[in-house]
Amino acid sequence: MLLACYGQADVVGDAVRAALAQTYSPMEILISDDASPDATFERIQQAVQGYRGPHHITVRRNSENLGISAHFSQLAQLAQGELLIVAAGDDISEPQRGERLVAHWLSHGKKPDLIASDLLDIDAQGQVHAVLTHTHLDDWSVARWLQARPWLVGASHAWSKRLFDRFGPMQRGAEAEDQIMLLRALLSGGATTLHEPLVRWRRGGLSAKRRVPDLATLRAAMARGNRATLSALQQHLTDAAICNQSDLIKAALRSELARAQYTAAMLDPEASAKNAWQTFVGASDVALGLRLRLLGYTRLPWLYDPLIRLKAKWKISRHPDAANRPAL
């Protein structure tokens, strides 16, 4: 089990205790803090103090923040087992999670390279609100993935370690590893879904929508998210080349890559008005609405900033999050 933690001091103890309570045995549990600025690492140490159970526990801390993709890659390289169970520091694994995932993998002859299980939607206090069902992945292919991405949450995944043996570590910069690892699996042994809720998925993590108070904050958030998108797209292309699928995947991702490159160019703080206009005119393969919006954000801030501030002031806070979970 790879328990990756960052900035989760208030809840990480629950995640650690859930890992230690796994009924599958023996299990190697790597608990790693990605250079959190708060007391996350100290809370991890407190939660494991005095543990005398059957699992082999490693507690570690990075000297610098690596980010999600590089952090999980680091842990995958350190792990000894064949099956890697992903866990996040703000979620809670059910005690039987490891046992059920291993049984599911063995029943499929260890062929799938990714297993996704369903989730329990919990609020900040830990109260369960619903069961969240993953897309059924057993019949998914690379071609289908290129047409539309399935709904899935990386915090409930398990991966075969051979994915890292074949593709190597994920490059630094991607904020989410779920689709990266799914495409890797589809390029290899395939993926499967275990329709049992084995993770209590806490609201307020990366999937939570954040209120944007002004244009400067919005632009910074867009730039950060777009850098992650570019990193993930580059990872897809790199992985495709390893499997001799470059032409197919490059063609399918062309429009996504064009949008991301356009967004990066327009949000570049060093870009002049002339360069921005040339980028706008030259990006004919990017939707006009996005082109106009980014042109306005960067070249007409006096118009857009008041509108965004007004929207933030009157915005209703009870709305679905980025995973489309309904407001509580």
C-alpha positions, 0 to 999 in steps of 0.5 A: 500500500502506497499512502501518499500524504501532503498537507493533511494534518487534520485527517491523516491519522485516520488514513494511517490507522485505516492502513494499519487495520488492513486484514490482508497480511502480510502487507508492506505499507509505505507511508510518505509525506511529500514535504508538507508545510504543516504537521502532517508528518508529525501526525503520521509518526503519532499514528504509527507509534507503538504499532506491533501488527503483522504489516511491514511499515515504512514511514518517510518524508521527502526533503522537497515537494515532488507533487502527486505523479512523482511522489507515487512513482517514487513510492512504486520504485521503493515498493517490493510487492507485485500489486500496489494499492494507492491511498491518499492521506485524506481518505480512509481505506476499508479494512478489507480493501487489500484483501478484496483487491488481491482476491480480485486480481488473482481471480483474473490471473494477475492479468489486469494492470489496474483495478478500480474499486467504488467509493463511499462519499464522505464529508469533512466529518466522515459521514457517509452520503452515497456510494460512488460507482466507477465506470466499468473498465473491463471492456475498455480499450485504448481506442475507446479511451481516446474517444472519451475518458471514463470516470474514475478516482485514482485514490481507489486504484491498485496498479501492477508494479510491472507498469513501472517496470515497463514505462518507468516513473511518471514525470514530475508535474501532473496533478493527477495520476489516474488517467496516466495510469489507466492509459498505461494499463490499457496499453498493457494488460488492461484494467478492471473494476471491482464494484465494491466501495472500498475507500471512504473518499473525503470531500475537500481534496483536489476534486473540490472546487475553489472560489476564485476571488479575482482575475489574478487568482483565476489566471494563476490557477489556470496556468497551474492547471494547464501546466499539469495538463501539458505534463499529463499529455506529454506523459501519454505521448511518451508512454505511447512511444514505448508501445509503438502507438505514437501515431494513433495517440498523437493524432487523437490528442492533437486538439487537447494538446493544441488547447493546452499549448494555446493556453500556456502561450496566452498566460505567459506573463512575458508575452507581449500584446503583439505575440498574444494577438499572433497566437490568437490568430494562429490558433485556428484549431482551438475553439473560438470561445476559449481563444476569446476568453483567454485573450480577454483575461490577458489583454482586457483585465480592466473589463474582466476583473470586476466581473469575476469579483462580482461573480465570486461575491454572489456565487452560491457556495453549495454546488457540485464539486469537480467530481460532480458530487452533489452539494450537501 
